[in-house]
Amino acid sequence: MSFSANPTNNRMQRIGDQIQRELAQLLIAKVNDLRLHDLSITAVRVSPDMANATIYVSVLDQKNLSDALVALKHASGFLRRELAHSLNLRVTPRLQFVYDESLLKADRLTRLINDITDDS
């Protein structure tokens, strides 16, 4: 039997995962904005005081990134209200949407590694 070193981190992770699932469903079912069609929610980080949630997103086409972020910012109040109804939390965090560059960085790193191995 193992015990977690920090139960607060586990709770924030569980809540972040739940927010991620709920937001994905909301974007599919209730937000009819074409700018969000190729958007993926890659992660959610919730602050320990539950006041803020940072939602990391990626898009298939980089040209649509700024439009998607504008659409998300515009829809954030609606999404927060919907989350308040579906989540059983005392406080519903404010939503901040940011671009997740990790996929882009991973792709760049993969190309660099492939270039090195091809030259060998």
KEFI-967561 format. One record per residue (C-alpha): residue number from 1; residue in one letter; x negated, z negated, y. Coordinates in steps of 0.05 Angstrom, whole numbers, plus 5000, padded with zeros to 4 digits. Last residue first. Layout:
{resi: NUM	resn: A	xx: X	zz: Z	yy: Y}
...
END
This chain:
{resi: 120	resn: S	xx: 4493	zz: 5786	yy: 5187}
{resi: 119	resn: D	xx: 4528	zz: 5823	yy: 5244}
{resi: 118	resn: D	xx: 4596	zz: 5820	yy: 5209}
{resi: 117	resn: T	xx: 4588	zz: 5744	yy: 5199}
{resi: 116	resn: I	xx: 4575	zz: 5734	yy: 5273}
{resi: 115	resn: D	xx: 4633	zz: 5778	yy: 5295}
{resi: 114	resn: N	xx: 4680	zz: 5744	yy: 5246}
{resi: 113	resn: I	xx: 4660	zz: 5676	yy: 5274}
{resi: 112	resn: L	xx: 4672	zz: 5700	yy: 5345}
{resi: 111	resn: R	xx: 4740	zz: 5730	yy: 5325}
{resi: 110	resn: T	xx: 4760	zz: 5665	yy: 5292}
{resi: 109	resn: L	xx: 4740	zz: 5625	yy: 5354}
{resi: 108	resn: R	xx: 4782	zz: 5670	yy: 5399}
{resi: 107	resn: D	xx: 4842	zz: 5663	yy: 5352}
{resi: 106	resn: A	xx: 4834	zz: 5587	yy: 5351}
{resi: 105	resn: K	xx: 4830	zz: 5586	yy: 5427}
{resi: 104	resn: L	xx: 4894	zz: 5627	yy: 5434}
{resi: 103	resn: L	xx: 4929	zz: 5582	yy: 5384}
{resi: 102	resn: S	xx: 4905	zz: 5519	yy: 5419}
{resi: 101	resn: E	xx: 4927	zz: 5543	yy: 5488}
{resi: 100	resn: D	xx: 4994	zz: 5508	yy: 5484}
{resi: 99	resn: Y	xx: 5030	zz: 5525	yy: 5549}
{resi: 98	resn: V	xx: 5063	zz: 5466	yy: 5582}
{resi: 97	resn: F	xx: 5135	zz: 5442	yy: 5586}
{resi: 96	resn: Q	xx: 5150	zz: 5374	yy: 5618}
{resi: 95	resn: L	xx: 5213	zz: 5339	yy: 5594}
{resi: 94	resn: R	xx: 5235	zz: 5273	yy: 5623}
{resi: 93	resn: P	xx: 5244	zz: 5223	yy: 5567}
{resi: 92	resn: T	xx: 5312	zz: 5199	yy: 5542}
{resi: 91	resn: V	xx: 5314	zz: 5124	yy: 5544}
{resi: 90	resn: R	xx: 5353	zz: 5078	yy: 5497}
{resi: 89	resn: L	xx: 5345	zz: 5128	yy: 5441}
{resi: 88	resn: N	xx: 5394	zz: 5153	yy: 5388}
{resi: 87	resn: L	xx: 5380	zz: 5226	yy: 5398}
{resi: 86	resn: S	xx: 5436	zz: 5278	yy: 5399}
{resi: 85	resn: H	xx: 5471	zz: 5262	yy: 5464}
{resi: 84	resn: A	xx: 5408	zz: 5245	yy: 5504}
{resi: 83	resn: L	xx: 5377	zz: 5309	yy: 5476}
{resi: 82	resn: E	xx: 5434	zz: 5350	yy: 5506}
{resi: 81	resn: R	xx: 5423	zz: 5317	yy: 5573}
{resi: 80	resn: R	xx: 5348	zz: 5331	yy: 5569}
{resi: 79	resn: L	xx: 5360	zz: 5404	yy: 5550}
{resi: 78	resn: F	xx: 5408	zz: 5413	yy: 5609}
{resi: 77	resn: G	xx: 5358	zz: 5382	yy: 5657}
{resi: 76	resn: S	xx: 5300	zz: 5423	yy: 5628}
{resi: 75	resn: A	xx: 5336	zz: 5490	yy: 5632}
{resi: 74	resn: H	xx: 5304	zz: 5513	yy: 5698}
{resi: 73	resn: K	xx: 5236	zz: 5487	yy: 5676}
{resi: 72	resn: L	xx: 5245	zz: 5524	yy: 5610}
{resi: 71	resn: A	xx: 5263	zz: 5588	yy: 5646}
{resi: 70	resn: V	xx: 5203	zz: 5583	yy: 5692}
{resi: 69	resn: L	xx: 5158	zz: 5570	yy: 5632}
{resi: 68	resn: A	xx: 5186	zz: 5631	yy: 5596}
{resi: 67	resn: D	xx: 5177	zz: 5676	yy: 5657}
{resi: 66	resn: S	xx: 5104	zz: 5652	yy: 5664}
{resi: 65	resn: L	xx: 5090	zz: 5665	yy: 5591}
{resi: 64	resn: N	xx: 5123	zz: 5733	yy: 5582}
{resi: 63	resn: K	xx: 5060	zz: 5774	yy: 5591}
{resi: 62	resn: Q	xx: 5026	zz: 5731	yy: 5539}
{resi: 61	resn: D	xx: 5071	zz: 5761	yy: 5485}
{resi: 60	resn: L	xx: 5084	zz: 5718	yy: 5424}
{resi: 59	resn: V	xx: 5097	zz: 5656	yy: 5465}
{resi: 58	resn: S	xx: 5071	zz: 5585	yy: 5456}
{resi: 57	resn: V	xx: 5099	zz: 5518	yy: 5475}
{resi: 56	resn: Y	xx: 5074	zz: 5447	yy: 5482}
{resi: 55	resn: I	xx: 5127	zz: 5397	yy: 5503}
{resi: 54	resn: T	xx: 5102	zz: 5337	yy: 5541}
{resi: 53	resn: A	xx: 5152	zz: 5280	yy: 5537}
{resi: 52	resn: N	xx: 5157	zz: 5229	yy: 5593}
{resi: 51	resn: A	xx: 5190	zz: 5161	yy: 5604}
{resi: 50	resn: M	xx: 5185	zz: 5137	yy: 5532}
{resi: 49	resn: D	xx: 5138	zz: 5080	yy: 5553}
{resi: 48	resn: P	xx: 5087	zz: 5101	yy: 5501}
{resi: 47	resn: S	xx: 5088	zz: 5173	yy: 5527}
{resi: 46	resn: V	xx: 5117	zz: 5225	yy: 5480}
{resi: 45	resn: R	xx: 5076	zz: 5284	yy: 5456}
{resi: 44	resn: V	xx: 5114	zz: 5345	yy: 5429}
{resi: 43	resn: A	xx: 5082	zz: 5401	yy: 5390}
{resi: 42	resn: T	xx: 5084	zz: 5476	yy: 5376}
{resi: 41	resn: I	xx: 5151	zz: 5495	yy: 5407}
{resi: 40	resn: S	xx: 5156	zz: 5569	yy: 5397}
{resi: 39	resn: L	xx: 5180	zz: 5621	yy: 5447}
{resi: 38	resn: D	xx: 5195	zz: 5694	yy: 5431}
{resi: 37	resn: H	xx: 5267	zz: 5693	yy: 5453}
{resi: 36	resn: L	xx: 5258	zz: 5647	yy: 5513}
{resi: 35	resn: R	xx: 5260	zz: 5699	yy: 5569}
{resi: 34	resn: L	xx: 5325	zz: 5725	yy: 5539}
{resi: 33	resn: D	xx: 5361	zz: 5662	yy: 5561}
{resi: 32	resn: N	xx: 5421	zz: 5642	yy: 5520}
{resi: 31	resn: V	xx: 5407	zz: 5569	yy: 5511}
{resi: 30	resn: K	xx: 5456	zz: 5535	yy: 5465}
{resi: 29	resn: A	xx: 5443	zz: 5552	yy: 5392}
{resi: 28	resn: I	xx: 5371	zz: 5576	yy: 5388}
{resi: 27	resn: L	xx: 5341	zz: 5535	yy: 5445}
{resi: 26	resn: L	xx: 5382	zz: 5475	yy: 5424}
{resi: 25	resn: Q	xx: 5357	zz: 5479	yy: 5352}
{resi: 24	resn: A	xx: 5284	zz: 5483	yy: 5374}
{resi: 23	resn: L	xx: 5296	zz: 5426	yy: 5423}
{resi: 22	resn: E	xx: 5325	zz: 5382	yy: 5367}
{resi: 21	resn: R	xx: 5267	zz: 5395	yy: 5320}
{resi: 20	resn: Q	xx: 5214	zz: 5382	yy: 5373}
{resi: 19	resn: I	xx: 5251	zz: 5319	yy: 5397}
{resi: 18	resn: Q	xx: 5251	zz: 5292	yy: 5326}
{resi: 17	resn: D	xx: 5177	zz: 5306	yy: 5318}
{resi: 16	resn: G	xx: 5162	zz: 5271	yy: 5384}
{resi: 15	resn: I	xx: 5205	zz: 5212	yy: 5362}
{resi: 14	resn: R	xx: 5166	zz: 5207	yy: 5297}
{resi: 13	resn: Q	xx: 5099	zz: 5214	yy: 5333}
{resi: 12	resn: M	xx: 5119	zz: 5161	yy: 5384}
{resi: 11	resn: R	xx: 5138	zz: 5114	yy: 5327}
{resi: 10	resn: N	xx: 5073	zz: 5126	yy: 5290}
{resi: 9	resn: N	xx: 5033	zz: 5113	yy: 5354}
{resi: 8	resn: T	xx: 5071	zz: 5048	yy: 5365}
{resi: 7	resn: P	xx: 5057	zz: 5026	yy: 5294}
{resi: 6	resn: N	xx: 4982	zz: 5025	yy: 5307}
{resi: 5	resn: A	xx: 4935	zz: 5010	yy: 5250}
{resi: 4	resn: S	xx: 4986	zz: 5033	yy: 5199}
{resi: 3	resn: F	xx: 4992	zz: 4994	yy: 5136}
{resi: 2	resn: S	xx: 4972	zz: 5019	yy: 5068}
{resi: 1	resn: M	xx: 5000	zz: 5000	yy: 5000}
END
